[in-house]
Amino acid sequence: MVKVFTIKEGVPCNIYGFESSQLARQNIFDEIGVEQKLVLTNLDNFVPNFVEILENLGFKNFYHVIFEKSDIARDKPSVDKSFLENLEDVLEVEYTKEGYVGLVHYKDGTVDCYTSQLLYKYIPKEDKFILFNKDGIVLEGDVSENYHKYHIKETGAIMSQWQLVSEYLAENSTIDDRFIIDMVNEYPLQLRKFFQNTGRELFAYTHYNILAPFMKFVLQSWCTNVVASPVLEERLGSDRVRFLPPVYVEEVKEEVYTTVKNWCIVGNMTIIKKCEVAIEAFRRTPDSTLTIYGNLPDGYTKDNLPDNVKFAGFVKKVPYENHEGYISCSLSECFANSAVEASSKGLVCLLSNVDLGHRYYVSICENTKSFSSFDELLELLVKYQKDGEYKSSTFAREYIKNKAVEYYKKVLKL
């Protein structure tokens, strides 16, 4: 039976756009009846217990090609707090969900991770990573460059994080399986070699607007390029890129409001999201409220937010039903996961006038408005405060689950 492998860099701590897409994909493959596994590599985040974190986020079937070289990687955490009494120069301790020692941060930057015993040690001053099993060292890694060098003690081999992925896929997949990677930066050359040399087909999924002037993305001919916007497939042609919706919705609620004063903004507030524009707009419209789900943009803390702006932080599930409107001030959006979710929950969506997703949603939904300047945003926020009839955005109808399933069946040939 065909299996699907999703290759992912790092263990996530929260649900950002990539993670919501990967969880949606997991559910779609469950619906189709295809086994899916998340294959993780790299050391982007250190967490108290990677198994607990991934399961808590909702991931079911996963394998970490570095950590799971150890026979204690999946041991239940069991190191008691009393163990810490014997340690010196400890800066911070992070515990597992049952209160056992997970991560120990030292003053010199060193990080130790425990399951039933010491699992790994990261020494930043030496750019060294050491992985242990129950009998001692499994591998030592030089992590000073993008391509890590892991010395495998048992075989003497030196392998990068991407060669470890290739090794795992070579042993656990076939040429008939499907392989997806959510692109972050460049295509890892060593991963490219594996797919070219073995005849396996990689679906490289980019979540960004690759036509934006500030993007340096180059489409590759050796893999199948997947994009997160139907507009990109239309503009570039289905022979060059294929569209797959990164998320789906179960249903689309339709609501009508007499006023829209209770707004939310959702996401990882990088410079692209321009969350500060929303904050300053609500500072000027005190009769409306804004709740921020995610992180705060640079330069902002809870203490310098206006009284009508609330910071809720990251939540496992955004309570859209507590709001009337959703706002996005992004400089660019390809699919706009959060906007689609907000539309499905019956919110009025107010979007910056940018490609690709925002303009597309405004074009197919008359209930969705856009703004091209700060003054236009202020004008619309004030307008929504006045009594009227404001229908919720319904563009999420494009991504009902059964439609998403058909997209995946067609593009991945399942």
Secondary structure as the mmCIF struct_conf table of DSSP 4:
data_model
#
loop_
_struct_conf.conf_type_id
_struct_conf.id
_struct_conf.beg_label_comp_id
_struct_conf.beg_label_asym_id
_struct_conf.beg_label_seq_id
_struct_conf.end_label_comp_id
_struct_conf.end_label_asym_id
_struct_conf.end_label_seq_id
STRN STRN1 LYS A 3 GLU A 9
BEND BEND1 GLY A 10 GLY A 10
BEND BEND2 CYS A 13 ASN A 14
HELX_RH_AL_P HELX_RH_AL_P1 GLY A 17 ILE A 32
TURN_TY1_P TURN_TY1_P1 GLY A 33 GLY A 33
STRN STRN2 GLU A 35 THR A 41
BEND BEND3 ASN A 42 ASN A 42
BEND BEND4 ASP A 44 ASP A 44
BEND BEND5 PRO A 48 PRO A 48
HELX_RH_AL_P HELX_RH_AL_P2 PHE A 50 LEU A 57
TURN_TY1_P TURN_TY1_P2 GLY A 58 GLY A 58
BEND BEND6 ASN A 61 ASN A 61
STRN STRN3 PHE A 62 HIS A 64
TURN_TY1_P TURN_TY1_P3 VAL A 65 ILE A 66
HELX_RH_3T_P HELX_RH_3T_P1 PHE A 67 LYS A 69
BEND BEND7 SER A 70 SER A 70
TURN_TY1_P TURN_TY1_P4 ASP A 71 ARG A 74
BEND BEND8 ASP A 75 ASP A 75
HELX_LH_PP_P HELX_LH_PP_P1 LYS A 76 PRO A 77
HELX_RH_3T_P HELX_RH_3T_P2 LYS A 81 ASN A 86
BEND BEND9 ASP A 89 ASP A 89
STRN STRN4 VAL A 90 TYR A 95
TURN_TY1_P TURN_TY1_P5 LYS A 97 GLU A 98
BEND BEND10 GLY A 99 GLY A 99
STRN STRN5 VAL A 101 TYR A 106
TURN_TY1_P TURN_TY1_P6 LYS A 107 ASP A 108
BEND BEND11 GLY A 109 GLY A 109
STRN STRN6 VAL A 111 TYR A 114
BEND BEND12 THR A 115 GLN A 117
STRN STRN7 LEU A 118 ILE A 123
HELX_RH_3T_P HELX_RH_3T_P3 PRO A 124 GLU A 126
TURN_TY1_P TURN_TY1_P7 ASP A 127 ASP A 127
STRN STRN8 LYS A 128 ASN A 133
TURN_TY1_P TURN_TY1_P8 LYS A 134 ASP A 135
STRN STRN9 GLY A 136 ASP A 142
BEND BEND13 SER A 144 TYR A 147
STRN STRN10 LYS A 149 ILE A 152
TURN_TY1_P TURN_TY1_P9 LYS A 153 THR A 155
STRN STRN11 ILE A 158 MET A 159
HELX_RH_AL_P HELX_RH_AL_P3 GLN A 161 ASN A 172
TURN_TY1_P TURN_TY1_P10 ILE A 175 ASP A 176
BEND BEND14 ASP A 177 ASP A 177
STRN STRN12 ARG A 178 ASP A 182
BEND BEND15 VAL A 184 GLU A 186
HELX_LH_PP_P HELX_LH_PP_P2 TYR A 187 PRO A 188
HELX_RH_AL_P HELX_RH_AL_P4 LEU A 189 THR A 198
TURN_TY1_P TURN_TY1_P11 GLY A 199 GLY A 199
HELX_LH_PP_P HELX_LH_PP_P3 ARG A 200 GLU A 201
STRN STRN13 LEU A 202 THR A 206
BEND BEND16 TYR A 208 TYR A 208
TURN_TY1_P TURN_TY1_P12 ILE A 210 LEU A 211
BEND BEND17 ALA A 212 ALA A 212
TURN_TY1_P TURN_TY1_P13 PRO A 213 PHE A 214
BEND BEND18 SER A 221 CYS A 223
STRN STRN14 THR A 224 VAL A 227
BEND BEND19 ALA A 228 ALA A 228
HELX_RH_AL_P HELX_RH_AL_P5 PRO A 230 LEU A 236
TURN_TY1_P TURN_TY1_P14 SER A 238 ARG A 240
STRN STRN15 ARG A 242 PHE A 243
BEND BEND20 PRO A 246 PRO A 246
STRN STRN16 VAL A 249 VAL A 249
BEND BEND21 GLU A 250 GLU A 250
STRN STRN17 VAL A 256 TYR A 257
BEND BEND22 THR A 258 THR A 258
STRN STRN18 ASN A 262 GLY A 267
HELX_RH_3T_P HELX_RH_3T_P4 ILE A 271 LYS A 273
HELX_RH_AL_P HELX_RH_AL_P6 CYS A 275 ARG A 283
BEND BEND23 ARG A 284 ARG A 284
TURN_TY1_P TURN_TY1_P15 PRO A 286 ASP A 287
BEND BEND24 SER A 288 SER A 288
STRN STRN19 THR A 289 GLY A 294
HELX_LH_PP_P HELX_LH_PP_P4 LEU A 296 PRO A 297
TURN_TY1_P TURN_TY1_P16 ASP A 298 GLY A 299
HELX_RH_3T_P HELX_RH_3T_P5 LYS A 302 ASN A 304
BEND BEND25 LEU A 305 LEU A 305
TURN_TY1_P TURN_TY1_P17 ASP A 307 ASN A 308
STRN STRN20 VAL A 309 GLY A 313
BEND BEND26 LYS A 316 LYS A 317
HELX_RH_3T_P HELX_RH_3T_P6 TYR A 320 ASN A 322
BEND BEND27 GLU A 324 GLU A 324
STRN STRN21 GLY A 325 SER A 328
BEND BEND28 LEU A 331 LEU A 331
STRN STRN22 GLU A 333 GLU A 333
BEND BEND29 CYS A 334 PHE A 335
HELX_RH_AL_P HELX_RH_AL_P7 ASN A 337 SER A 344
TURN_TY1_P TURN_TY1_P18 LYS A 345 GLY A 346
HELX_LH_PP_P HELX_LH_PP_P5 LEU A 347 LEU A 347
STRN STRN23 VAL A 348 SER A 352
BEND BEND30 ASN A 353 ASN A 353
TURN_TY1_P TURN_TY1_P19 ASP A 355 ASP A 355
STRN STRN24 LEU A 356 LEU A 356
HELX_RH_AL_P HELX_RH_AL_P8 GLY A 357 ILE A 364
TURN_TY1_P TURN_TY1_P20 GLU A 366 ASN A 367
STRN STRN25 LYS A 369 PHE A 371
BEND BEND31 SER A 372 SER A 373
HELX_RH_AL_P HELX_RH_AL_P9 PHE A 374 GLN A 385
BEND BEND32 LYS A 386 GLY A 388
STRN STRN26 TYR A 390 LYS A 391
HELX_LH_PP_P HELX_LH_PP_P6 SER A 392 SER A 393
HELX_RH_3T_P HELX_RH_3T_P7 PHE A 395 TYR A 399
STRN STRN27 ILE A 400 ILE A 400
HELX_RH_AL_P HELX_RH_AL_P10 LYS A 401 VAL A 411
TURN_TY1_P TURN_TY1_P21 LEU A 412 LYS A 413
#
